Amino acid sequence: MSLRSRGSAEGAVSVSAFAYLYSELVQYHQGRVASISELERRLENSGYGVGFRVLELLTLRSKEYKREIRLMSILQFVSAAVWKSLFGKSADSLERSIDNADEYMIVDYEPITSTFVSVPSDLGQLSCDSFVSGIIAGVLEGSGFPARVTAHTVPMEEGEYMSKISAGNTALLQRKDKAVFLVKFSKEVLERDAALDR
Amino acid sequence: MTSQQVLLFGIVGKNEPLYEAEFNKLPGSTTVDSITRQNYFVLHSALDLVEKAAWATNNMYLKVVDKVNQQQVSTFLTAGNIKFMLLHSGRSEDSIRNFFIDVYEVYVKLAMNPFYQYDKPITSKAFDTKVRAAARRYLS
């Protein structure tokens, strides 16, 4: 078994195959839980293992044998390298929260985990992107930056998405919402990072 | 003149040791119990130095982190902060680095197994065989 990347043509999986498989995963968990937060937590746990494996695999394949030790570099690794290998594109935006120094946001306009999901009204606040927040949490915690990651669906402003479409990107569906992953780092991570600055 | 030929290789996770192997030059002999225990002690006592060195560089290969008497401890950190440590008495850095890289590849293959949980002891016999083969290739 070789771990070399065999090129995107052979490694590519169709979106519909993923959508079917993912919908089965969500249904499996939904049948076994009693609340929304429990369902989100189970999806996060499922994503956690993926995150850890993606971290090790991508690092091995890059052959550079370097780890990230700074906060900004690990966030950039997540929003660029991890996103590209999982979803075929980099995350649309990486922002730092103005109010809290320990919060960062990764934005994706078209997360494939919820593009084909319509949430019924009795499940209100459920975000199926919790699977992806589990992946992010797995990558961060594995590399030594424990964080709490949550997925939020935020309505998009008027001009935001349209500019992406007009730039030539093909859109899967007309979307009104974008997915925002809020990453809140633990205190010791920030302290350690600040110490490295000096 | 003859360096102590026993090499102790250990994989340490965040909470506990995950794997241990001794690479003996002489197939028939068994190391004296007290020497084995001393080796384990030296290897694991270097852990705090590994932690310190880990956040000073973004290289995975940390070279020699500790020297005790004639023995040296070299370390390699994976992307997931799992520590590969080798207790030896003077090997070329290059051969140790190649050994660690080989073990890293075997480790990632093990990690891809959905039944292997991160940071849990490694019990796979195939892993053990491959690690010993890598040791024979680079460290003898």
Chai-1 contact restraints between the chains, C-beta under 6 A:
chainA,res_idxA,chainB,res_idxB,connection_type,confidence,min_distance_angstrom,max_distance_angstrom,comment,restraint_id
A,F52,B,Y118,contact,1.0,0.0,6.0,A-B,restraint_1
A,R53,B,A111,contact,1.0,0.0,6.0,A-B,restraint_2
A,R53,B,M112,contact,1.0,0.0,6.0,A-B,restraint_3
A,L55,B,A79,contact,1.0,0.0,6.0,A-B,restraint_4
A,L55,B,G80,contact,1.0,0.0,6.0,A-B,restraint_5
A,E56,B,A79,contact,1.0,0.0,6.0,A-B,restraint_6
A,E56,B,G80,contact,1.0,0.0,6.0,A-B,restraint_7
A,E56,B,V108,contact,1.0,0.0,6.0,A-B,restraint_8
A,E56,B,A111,contact,1.0,0.0,6.0,A-B,restraint_9
A,T59,B,A79,contact,1.0,0.0,6.0,A-B,restraint_10
A,L60,B,V108,contact,1.0,0.0,6.0,A-B,restraint_11
A,Y65,B,M60,contact,1.0,0.0,6.0,A-B,restraint_12
A,K66,B,N58,contact,1.0,0.0,6.0,A-B,restraint_13
A,R67,B,N58,contact,1.0,0.0,6.0,A-B,restraint_14
A,R67,B,M60,contact,1.0,0.0,6.0,A-B,restraint_15
A,R67,B,A79,contact,1.0,0.0,6.0,A-B,restraint_16
A,I69,B,W55,contact,1.0,0.0,6.0,A-B,restraint_17
A,I69,B,N58,contact,1.0,0.0,6.0,A-B,restraint_18
A,G142,B,G80,contact,1.0,0.0,6.0,A-B,restraint_19
A,G144,B,N81,contact,1.0,0.0,6.0,A-B,restraint_20
